[in-house]
Amino acid sequence: MLAEISRTGDPADRARSELTQQTPVGETLVQGLMRAQLSLALRLSLLVLIGLGGLPWLFAIAPTVGRVTVLGVNLPWLLLGVVSFPFLIVVGWAYVRLAERNEQDFVDLIRRPER
């Protein structure tokens, strides 16, 4: 009975049944989504690592930069104590938007009729 439905049904129904029945095709589709999400997470993690982890290196390599004061506050304190939080919020917001876009692309792929 399921074979008849998948032969006569909409191609999107066939793709959904591949996912729900956990066939190799469905598993490959899900692994592709997982790979895209992992790649996104690693790229943004690298951005945070370079952005925040690079600051101590900058202050160690160029000590004069570490002695700069802005509005009476040392630059290292300002960057690591104040600016880092909005930076992390923006990176988190970007991750959510891009992850949702990956998921929407996945749903569009599943719903797209075969040509």
C-alpha positions in Angstrom: 0.0 0.0 0.0 2.8 2.5 0.8 4.5 1.6 -2.4 1.4 2.5 -4.3 1.2 5.9 -2.5 4.8 6.7 -3.2 4.5 5.8 -6.9 1.3 7.7 -7.5 1.7 10.5 -5.0 3.3 13.9 -5.2 7.2 13.8 -5.3 7.2 15.9 -2.1 5.2 13.2 -0.4 7.8 10.7 -1.6 10.6 12.7 -0.1 8.7 13.1 3.2 8.1 9.3 3.3 11.8 8.8 2.7 12.5 10.9 5.8 9.8 9.3 8.0 10.7 5.8 7.0 14.4 6.5 7.6 15.5 5.2 4.3 19.1 5.7 3.0 17.9 8.6 0.9 16.2 10.3 3.8 19.2 9.6 6.0 21.4 11.3 3.4 19.1 14.3 3.3 19.2 14.7 7.1 23.0 14.2 7.2 23.3 17.0 4.6 21.3 19.3 6.9 23.4 18.3 9.9 26.6 18.9 7.9 25.4 22.4 6.9 24.5 23.3 10.5 27.8 22.0 11.8 29.7 23.9 9.2 27.9 27.1 10.2 28.6 26.5 13.9 32.3 25.9 13.2 32.6 29.0 11.1 31.0 31.2 13.6 33.0 29.6 16.4 36.2 30.4 14.5 35.0 34.0 14.2 34.5 34.3 17.9 37.8 32.5 18.6 39.7 34.9 16.3 37.7 38.0 17.5 38.0 37.5 21.2 40.9 35.1 21.4 43.0 37.4 19.3 42.7 40.4 21.6 45.1 39.0 24.3 47.6 38.2 21.5 47.2 41.7 20.2 47.9 43.2 23.6 50.9 40.9 24.2 52.4 41.6 20.8 51.7 45.4 20.9 51.9 46.4 24.5 51.3 50.1 23.6 47.8 49.2 22.4 47.1 47.7 25.8 48.0 51.0 27.5 45.6 53.1 25.4 42.7 54.7 27.4 39.3 55.6 26.0 37.1 57.8 28.2 39.4 57.0 31.2 39.1 53.2 30.7 41.9 51.0 29.5 41.3 49.6 26.0 41.7 46.0 27.0 39.0 46.3 29.7 36.8 48.2 27.3 37.1 45.6 24.5 37.0 42.4 26.7 34.6 43.7 29.3 32.1 45.8 27.3 32.4 45.3 23.5 32.6 41.5 23.7 29.0 41.1 24.9 27.4 42.9 21.9 29.8 41.0 19.6 28.6 37.7 21.1 25.0 38.8 20.8 25.4 39.7 17.1 27.2 36.4 16.4 24.4 34.5 18.2 21.7 36.4 16.3 23.5 35.6 13.0 23.8 31.9 13.9 20.0 31.7 14.6 19.2 33.5 11.3 21.5 31.4 9.2 20.5 28.1 10.9 16.9 28.9 10.3 17.7 29.6 6.7 19.5 26.3 6.4 16.4 24.6 7.8 14.1 26.5 5.4 16.3 25.5 2.5 16.0 21.9 3.6 12.2 22.2 3.8 12.1 23.8 0.4 14.3 20.9 -1.0 11.8 18.4 0.4 8.8 20.2 -0.9 10.3 21.0 -4.3 8.7 18.9 -7.1 11.0 16.7 -9.1 11.6 17.8 -12.6 
